[in-house]
Amino acid sequence: MRILSVNVGMIRDAEWAGKLGRTAIDKRPAEGRVAVRDNGLAGDERADVAHHGHPDQAVYAYAREDYDWWEPQMGRTLRDGQFGENLTTEGADLANALLGEKWRIGTALLEVTAPRVPCVVFRNWLDERGWVKRFTQAGRTGAYFRVVERGDLGAGDGIEVVERPSEGVTIGEAFRAHHGDRDLMRRLLAVPGRSEQWEHVARRVLA
């Protein structure tokens, strides 16, 4: 398992970017080593900090294998960083990563926290008909991470899973819990150290 590309983005104005009218979803490969800070990668900006500024969404990873699956579905080539991810991975099964699993990449230590839930800005950025529904049905969400230890990383770095819970909830299961699977949500709430944001989602799902 390794990192193919480390991607960062700058905020820019965009009429299609929801109510804010600005976004940093257009991530591009960074050169050399990139510092990993408490709330994300150096040089990576966020426009919508209300929805994407939580420390449990500090770093977002998406798998090259999932891009390869999407390309024939979408009928176009997808570059690394196209989905707005910070880390494009190779050989990592993100859907089966467990919440609380810890990855050592370079000198940084990251912890798996949540799947990506598609939003209007993501849909408009890709300009794909029915994109939110299609992305949800495919379940190829990628994974968010919190930063446990700061450090630096770069393209070509290996991914070492240094800690994996003996049991728990995978990214794929967490995505289904978010979309209404009550049994999975109850399991998720028993995961030690889970993101506090799951409490808000659980109130909706279990209401």
N, C-alpha and C positions, 0 to 999 in steps of 0.2 A: 504494500500500500504506500502511495506517495502523493505528494502535491504536484500537480501539473502546472498550476498557475496561481499566483497571488494577485488578487484584483482589488483595486480601490477606485473610488469615484468622487468627483467634485459636484457640489450643488449647482444646478443650472435651472433657469426658468423654462417652463414647459406648460403650454395651455392645457394639455391633456392630463396633467399631473394632479387631478383632483382639486379640492378646495384650496390647497396651498399654492398651486400653480408653480411648484418647483420640486425638484427631485434629484437624487444622486444615484439612481438605480443603474445608470450607465457605467458599470465598472470596467476598468481596463487593466491589463497586466502591468504590474509594477516591476521595476528592475532591481536586482540585488536583494539584499536582506531588508525585511520590513519589521519594524518594531511592533510588538504586541503590547498594547496598553490595557488598563483595567476595563475600558469600555470599547475596545476594538482596535483596529489596525491604524498605525500612523498614516496620515494622508487620506484616510477614508472619511468622507463627510456624510451626514444624514440630514435631510430636510425635515422629515416628519418625526421629530424626536418624541412626540406624544405616543406614537404607535411603534416606533422602531429604535427608541433610545434607551430601552431597559438593559441593564448589565447582563441579563440572561439571553439577550440577543446581540451580544457583542460581536460575534463572528458567525457568518453563515457559509456553509459548505454545500456544494452540489457536485454530483458525480458525473464524470465524463461518460460513463456507461449509460446514464440516464439521458444525457444529451444525444448519444448515438441512437437511443430508442426513439426519441422525439423527432429526430431529423426526417425520417420517412413519413411520420405522422403529419408533420407540418410542411413538408415539401421544400425545405430550405436548410442551408448549413447554419449551424449554431456554434458560435465562437465561445471560448472560455470567457466567463464573466457575463454572458448574454442574459442570464436570469438574475443578475445582480448579486451573485455570490462573491464572497471574499476569497474562498479557497475552492479551486476546481480539483477534485480528487480523482485518483485512478486506483482501482482495485479495492476500494472501500465500499462495503455494503451498508450504506447509510440507513436504509429502511429498517435494518435489523440491529442498528446500534441501540443500546439501552439508555434510557434516561439515567444520568449519573455516571455513565461510562466516561473515563478520562483518557485523553489522547495527548501524547508527547509529540510535538512537531517542532523541530529545531530545539530551541531552549525554552519554548513556551509550553504551558500545560493548560489544556482546554477541557471543559466538561460538557457533555451533551445535555441539552435542556428541553428542546421542543422541535416539532416539525414546522415547516413554513406553511402558513395559511395564505392563499392567494388573495390579492386585493385589487381594487380598481386601477391603481397606478401600474401594477404588474400587467394587467390585461391591456391597458392602453399602450404601454411601452412596447409590447409584442405585436399589438394590432392584429390579434387572432380572434376570429369569431367564436363566441362561446368559451373563451379561454378559461375562466374561473371554473366552470363546470368540468371541462376536459381535464384540467390539472388536478382537480379534486378526485375525479373518477380514476385517473391513472395512479394516484397515490405515490408518485415519485417526487417527494416534497423537498428532499435535502434536509439538512439539520442545522439548528442553531446551537451555539456554544456560549458558555460563560468563560471568562478568563480566570483560571485558578492561580497561575503563576505567569507573570510577565516575562517576556524574552524577545526573541526575534526568530523569524522563519523566512523561507524563500522557496521558489520553485525548485523542484527536485528533492526536497526534504522527504525523508521517510515518515510514515505515520506509525507510531507505536502505541498500541492500546495497553496502557500501564495499569489500568484498574477497570474491571467489569463486574457489576453486581452479580451475585449468584442467581438472582431472579429479579424480575421487574417488568417494565413495560418498554417495548421497542418504539422507535420513531413512528413506524407504520401503525402500531396499535394506538399510540397517542393521537395520531391524526384522526383515526376512527372515533376515539373517545371525544375529541373536539367536535366531531360532527354528529354526536348523539348516542354513541354506544355507552349506555349507563354502566354495564358490568365492567367494561374496560376503564371507565372513569373512576369507579370505586377502587379498582386495582391501582390506578395511577395515584390516587390520593394516599395510598399506603406506601408510596415510594419515598424513602428518606431523602431529605435535602432537595425535594422537587422545587421548581420555580414557584414563587408565590403567585405568579400570574395564573397558574392553574386553578387557584381558589375561585377566581372570578368566572372562569370557564365552567367549573364544576357547578356553580350555583345555577347557571343557565341550563346545563345538561340535565341536572338532577331535580330541577324544579318540578 
